Amino acid sequence: MTPARSRTEEHVGEWKVSITADAPEALFGELARIIAQVAGEGEGEAGAWESLDVRARDLSTLVVDVANELIGRAEANGVAYDEMRDVTLVEADGEARLAARVRGRRVAHWRSPLKAATYHALKLDRRGGEWRAEVLFDV
């Protein structure tokens, strides 16, 4: 499996993240890593694994909702959640759901400029064997 790849671009008041991965599960893992990376440098050992369960109306909306859950949880707990495992994605009955386990390290000096992921210009598609997402964050 090819490792997920990402690229970021800064705009006035916005930060654009583009992610490419072989599978949607890897795409969500890379999303978590990117959000954690801008939070600040994690210190010490990774904390305990925590459950993450997010539901949305569809898979693209789920990308934004998972990003916002990770941002909020990170700020509330002072932890940069850079690891995700046991990812299960289900699309059924008009909704998409992600269940996973996340963990990260405490951040002593929080530097994240991220306020929230937005639905504006959100893109998620599959081209060939690759999944691609573009997400804008308010900063």
C-alpha positions as CSV (number, residue, x, y, z in Angstrom):
1,M,0.0,0.0,0.0
2,T,1.3,3.4,-0.9
3,P,1.6,5.9,2.0
4,A,-0.9,8.7,2.0
5,R,0.4,12.0,0.8
6,S,-0.7,15.6,1.5
7,R,0.0,19.2,0.5
8,T,-1.1,22.4,2.2
9,E,-1.6,25.9,0.9
10,E,-2.2,29.1,2.9
11,H,-4.7,31.7,1.8
12,V,-5.8,34.8,3.7
13,G,-7.9,33.5,6.5
14,E,-7.9,30.0,5.1
15,W,-5.6,27.0,4.9
16,K,-6.2,24.4,2.1
17,V,-5.2,20.8,2.7
18,S,-5.1,18.3,-0.2
19,I,-4.7,14.6,0.7
20,T,-4.2,11.6,-1.6
21,A,-4.4,8.0,-0.4
22,D,-5.0,4.5,-1.6
23,A,-8.1,4.1,0.6
24,P,-10.5,6.4,2.5
25,E,-9.3,5.0,5.8
26,A,-5.8,6.1,5.1
27,L,-7.1,9.5,4.0
28,F,-8.7,10.0,7.4
29,G,-5.5,8.9,9.2
30,E,-3.5,11.5,7.2
31,L,-6.1,14.2,8.1
32,A,-5.5,13.5,11.8
33,R,-1.8,13.6,11.4
34,I,-2.0,17.0,9.6
35,I,-4.2,18.5,12.2
36,A,-1.9,17.3,15.0
37,Q,1.2,18.6,13.2
38,V,-0.1,22.2,13.3
39,A,-1.2,22.0,16.9
40,G,2.3,22.0,18.2
41,E,5.0,19.6,19.2
42,G,3.8,16.6,21.2
43,E,5.7,15.8,24.3
44,G,6.4,12.4,25.9
45,E,4.8,9.1,25.2
46,A,1.5,8.8,23.3
47,G,-1.6,8.7,25.5
48,A,-4.2,6.0,25.7
49,W,-6.2,5.1,22.7
50,E,-9.6,6.9,22.6
51,S,-12.8,6.0,20.7
52,L,-13.8,8.3,17.8
53,D,-17.3,7.9,16.4
54,V,-18.6,10.5,13.9
55,R,-21.7,10.4,11.6
56,A,-22.5,12.6,8.7
57,R,-24.9,12.7,5.8
58,D,-22.3,11.5,3.3
59,L,-18.6,10.6,3.0
60,S,-17.4,14.1,1.9
61,T,-19.3,15.8,4.8
62,L,-17.7,13.2,7.1
63,V,-14.3,14.5,6.2
64,V,-15.2,18.0,7.6
65,D,-17.0,16.6,10.6
66,V,-14.1,14.3,11.6
67,A,-11.7,17.2,11.1
68,N,-13.8,19.4,13.4
69,E,-14.1,16.7,16.0
70,L,-10.3,16.2,16.1
71,I,-9.7,20.0,16.3
72,G,-12.2,20.4,19.2
73,R,-11.0,17.4,21.1
74,A,-7.4,18.4,20.6
75,E,-8.1,21.9,22.0
76,A,-10.2,20.7,24.9
77,N,-7.7,18.0,25.9
78,G,-4.4,19.7,25.0
79,V,-3.5,16.7,22.9
80,A,-2.3,16.4,19.2
81,Y,-4.1,13.3,17.9
82,D,-1.6,12.1,15.3
83,E,-2.4,8.4,15.3
84,M,-5.5,6.7,14.1
85,R,-6.2,3.0,13.8
86,D,-9.0,0.4,13.6
87,V,-10.8,2.7,11.1
88,T,-14.2,1.5,10.0
89,L,-16.2,3.4,7.4
90,V,-19.8,2.6,6.7
91,E,-22.2,4.2,4.2
92,A,-25.8,3.1,4.7
93,D,-29.3,4.4,5.2
94,G,-28.4,7.8,3.9
95,E,-25.5,8.5,6.2
96,A,-21.7,7.9,6.5
97,R,-20.1,6.8,9.8
98,L,-16.5,6.6,10.9
99,A,-15.5,4.6,13.9
100,A,-11.8,4.6,14.9
101,R,-9.3,4.8,17.7
102,V,-7.1,7.8,18.1
103,R,-4.3,8.8,20.3
104,G,-1.7,11.5,20.6
105,R,0.8,13.4,22.8
106,R,0.3,16.3,25.1
107,V,1.1,19.7,23.6
108,A,2.8,22.1,26.1
109,H,2.8,25.1,23.7
110,W,-0.3,25.2,21.6
111,R,0.2,26.9,18.3
112,S,-2.6,25.7,16.1
113,P,-4.2,28.5,14.0
114,L,-7.1,26.2,13.0
115,K,-10.5,27.3,14.0
116,A,-12.6,24.9,11.9
117,A,-12.8,22.9,8.8
118,T,-15.4,24.3,6.3
119,Y,-17.7,22.8,3.7
120,H,-16.7,25.6,1.3
121,A,-14.9,24.1,-1.8
122,L,-14.9,20.7,-0.1
123,K,-13.9,17.9,-2.6
124,L,-13.7,14.2,-2.2
125,D,-13.4,11.8,-5.1
126,R,-11.9,8.6,-6.3
127,R,-9.7,8.7,-9.4
128,G,-8.4,5.3,-10.5
129,G,-7.2,3.6,-7.4
130,E,-6.6,6.9,-5.4
131,W,-8.9,8.8,-3.1
132,R,-8.4,12.6,-3.1
133,A,-9.7,15.2,-0.7
134,E,-9.4,19.0,-0.5
135,V,-10.5,20.7,2.7
136,L,-10.4,24.4,3.6
137,F,-9.8,25.4,7.2
138,D,-10.6,28.8,8.8
139,V,-7.5,30.1,10.4
